[in-house]
Amino acid sequence: MTIAPAESSAAEIENLENRLRSNPLSPVFARLASLYLSANRAEEARELCEKGITRYPAYATAHLVLSKCYFQLARLSDAKRELSMTLSLQPRCEIARTVLRETMLRSAAEMGKETTVVDQGNQAGLEQAVGEAGVSTLLRGASIGAEEEFSTAGVSDEIVTPTLAEIYASQGAYREAIRTYLLLARRKPAEKKQFEQRIGELEEKWRALVAPS
């Protein structure tokens, strides 16, 4: 019997909640918070992340998840702070730069300054501050040629976690998710089969995304 995605997510949430109850000091709080976010439980995700970060202040992925909580809750200045923290811990985290750019653009739009940002030349400064890659390219990956496949060259394996991989996947950045899982499979051979199964699922989604219409 095939398990529906919603049922699968609910089962994973329950599993992680049980693990966290058994071991309140476990770093799985970040993955659980990310799943809460996907289930539109942003306030619970925020509370869980804030509590977990007090125990793991240098956990870059947790700061990234917390930034997404704040973004979903429209607390944009808090989101920018957490993204800045993520980048201070892991400067090569592409998705943090992307989300920071999106947050800054949303903040400018909500303040009624979107035209000023674009028309008065501030866009160049914004791009420099948060990286050259555009939001649509990083989040969707549609402009990436199939011949590039899933090379892990240049990817820092200091930041790879299943949570980060699933953050990429939830944003539609399937290639980045696959690259992260490939590094995880290399780092954790005991879990290689599990990672390879997830890579296969993501490859199907990625190829459907880049296939010619």
C-alpha positions as CSV (number, residue, x, y, z in Angstrom):
1,M,0.0,0.0,0.0
2,T,1.3,3.4,-1.0
3,I,1.4,5.9,1.9
4,A,0.1,9.4,1.0
5,P,2.6,12.3,1.6
6,A,0.4,13.8,4.3
7,E,0.2,10.5,6.1
8,S,4.0,10.0,5.7
9,S,4.7,13.5,7.2
10,A,2.3,12.9,10.1
11,A,4.1,9.7,10.9
12,E,7.5,11.3,10.7
13,I,6.3,14.1,13.0
14,E,5.0,11.6,15.5
15,N,8.3,9.7,15.3
16,L,10.4,12.8,15.9
17,E,8.1,14.0,18.7
18,N,8.6,10.6,20.4
19,R,12.3,10.8,20.0
20,L,12.4,14.3,21.4
21,R,10.3,13.3,24.4
22,S,12.7,10.4,25.0
23,N,15.8,12.7,24.6
24,P,14.9,16.4,25.1
25,L,18.6,17.3,24.3
26,S,18.4,15.7,20.8
27,P,19.2,18.0,17.8
28,V,16.3,16.5,15.9
29,F,14.3,19.5,17.1
30,A,15.3,21.3,13.9
31,R,13.9,18.6,11.6
32,L,10.7,18.5,13.6
33,A,10.4,22.2,13.5
34,S,10.8,22.1,9.7
35,L,8.0,19.5,9.4
36,Y,5.8,21.7,11.6
37,L,6.4,24.5,9.2
38,S,5.4,22.3,6.3
39,A,2.2,21.5,8.2
40,N,1.4,25.2,8.7
41,R,2.3,25.0,12.4
42,A,4.7,28.0,12.3
43,E,4.1,29.1,15.9
44,E,4.9,25.6,17.3
45,A,8.0,25.5,15.0
46,R,9.2,28.8,16.2
47,E,8.8,27.9,19.9
48,L,10.6,24.6,19.4
49,C,13.5,26.2,17.5
50,E,14.0,29.0,20.0
51,K,14.2,26.5,22.8
52,G,16.5,24.2,20.9
53,I,18.9,27.0,19.9
54,T,19.5,27.9,23.5
55,R,21.1,24.4,23.8
56,Y,22.7,24.5,20.3
57,P,23.6,28.1,19.6
58,A,26.0,27.2,16.8
59,Y,23.6,24.9,15.0
60,A,23.4,26.8,11.6
61,T,20.5,24.7,10.2
62,A,18.4,25.5,13.3
63,H,18.9,29.2,12.8
64,L,17.9,28.7,9.2
65,V,14.7,26.9,10.2
66,L,14.0,29.6,12.8
67,S,14.4,32.3,10.1
68,K,11.8,30.5,8.0
69,C,9.5,30.4,11.0
70,Y,9.8,34.2,11.5
71,F,9.3,34.7,7.7
72,Q,6.1,32.7,7.8
73,L,4.9,34.7,10.8
74,A,5.8,38.0,9.0
75,R,8.4,38.8,11.6
76,L,10.9,40.0,9.0
77,S,13.5,41.7,11.1
78,D,13.8,38.6,13.3
79,A,14.0,36.5,10.1
80,K,16.9,38.7,8.8
81,R,18.7,38.4,12.1
82,E,18.5,34.6,12.1
83,L,19.6,34.4,8.5
84,S,22.6,36.7,9.3
85,M,23.5,34.3,12.1
86,T,23.2,31.3,9.7
87,L,25.6,33.0,7.3
88,S,28.0,34.0,10.0
89,L,28.2,30.3,11.0
90,Q,28.1,28.9,7.5
91,P,29.0,31.6,4.9
92,R,28.5,29.1,1.9
93,C,24.9,28.2,2.8
94,E,23.3,29.2,-0.5
95,I,19.7,28.8,0.6
96,A,20.3,31.2,3.5
97,R,21.5,33.8,1.1
98,T,18.4,33.2,-1.1
99,V,15.9,33.4,1.8
100,L,17.7,36.5,3.0
101,R,17.3,38.1,-0.4
102,E,13.6,37.2,-0.5
103,T,13.1,38.5,3.0
104,M,14.7,41.8,2.2
105,L,12.6,42.2,-0.9
106,R,9.4,41.4,1.0
107,S,10.4,43.8,3.8
108,A,11.0,46.6,1.2
109,A,7.6,45.8,-0.5
110,E,5.7,45.9,2.8
111,M,7.3,49.3,3.6
112,G,6.2,50.6,0.3
113,K,9.8,50.9,-1.0
114,E,9.9,48.2,-3.6
115,T,10.1,50.7,-6.5
116,T,12.9,52.6,-4.7
117,V,14.9,49.4,-4.2
118,V,14.6,48.5,-7.9
119,D,14.6,51.8,-9.6
120,Q,17.3,53.7,-7.7
121,G,20.1,51.2,-8.2
122,N,19.8,49.6,-4.8
123,Q,19.2,46.2,-6.4
124,A,22.9,45.8,-7.2
125,G,23.8,46.4,-3.5
126,L,21.1,43.9,-2.5
127,E,22.5,41.3,-4.8
128,Q,26.0,41.8,-3.5
129,A,24.8,41.5,0.1
130,V,23.1,38.2,-0.3
131,G,24.7,36.5,-3.3
132,E,24.4,36.6,-7.1
133,A,21.9,33.8,-7.5
134,G,18.3,34.7,-8.1
135,V,15.4,33.4,-6.0
136,S,13.7,31.5,-8.8
137,T,16.9,29.7,-9.9
138,L,17.9,28.5,-6.5
139,L,14.4,27.7,-5.3
140,R,13.3,25.9,-8.5
141,G,16.4,24.9,-10.4
142,A,14.6,25.0,-13.7
143,S,17.4,26.7,-15.6
144,I,20.0,24.2,-14.6
145,G,21.0,22.0,-17.5
146,A,20.5,18.2,-17.0
147,E,24.1,17.6,-18.0
148,E,25.3,19.2,-14.7
149,E,23.5,16.4,-12.9
150,F,24.2,16.4,-9.1
151,S,27.9,17.2,-8.7
152,T,28.8,17.9,-5.0
153,A,32.0,19.8,-6.0
154,G,32.3,23.0,-4.0
155,V,29.6,22.0,-1.5
156,S,30.7,22.4,2.1
157,D,30.0,19.1,3.9
158,E,30.2,21.0,7.2
159,I,26.6,22.1,6.8
160,V,24.9,19.0,5.4
161,T,22.1,17.6,7.5
162,P,18.9,15.7,6.6
163,T,17.0,18.8,7.8
164,L,18.9,21.0,5.4
165,A,18.2,18.6,2.6
166,E,14.5,18.6,3.3
167,I,14.4,22.4,3.5
168,Y,15.8,22.4,-0.1
169,A,13.2,19.8,-1.1
170,S,10.3,21.8,0.4
171,Q,11.4,24.8,-1.6
172,G,11.5,22.8,-4.8
173,A,15.3,23.0,-4.9
174,Y,15.6,19.3,-5.7
175,R,19.1,19.4,-7.1
176,E,20.5,21.0,-4.0
177,A,18.5,18.5,-1.9
178,I,20.0,15.6,-3.9
179,R,23.5,17.0,-3.6
180,T,23.1,17.3,0.2
181,Y,21.8,13.7,0.5
182,L,24.7,12.4,-1.6
183,L,27.1,14.0,0.9
184,L,25.2,12.6,3.8
185,A,25.4,9.1,2.2
186,R,29.1,9.5,2.0
187,R,29.4,10.7,5.6
188,K,27.0,8.2,7.1
189,P,27.3,4.9,5.3
190,A,25.1,3.1,7.8
191,E,22.2,5.2,6.6
192,K,23.2,5.1,2.9
193,K,20.2,2.9,1.8
194,Q,17.7,5.3,3.4
195,F,19.4,8.3,1.8
196,E,19.6,6.6,-1.6
197,Q,15.8,5.9,-1.5
198,R,15.1,9.6,-0.9
199,I,17.6,10.6,-3.6
200,G,15.6,8.4,-6.1
201,E,12.3,10.2,-5.1
202,L,13.9,13.6,-5.5
203,E,15.6,12.7,-8.8
204,E,12.1,11.9,-10.3
205,K,10.8,15.3,-9.2
206,W,13.9,17.1,-10.5
207,R,13.8,15.5,-13.9
208,A,10.0,16.2,-14.2
209,L,10.8,19.8,-13.4
210,V,13.5,20.3,-16.1
211,A,12.0,18.0,-18.8
212,P,11.1,19.9,-22.0
213,S,7.4,20.8,-22.2
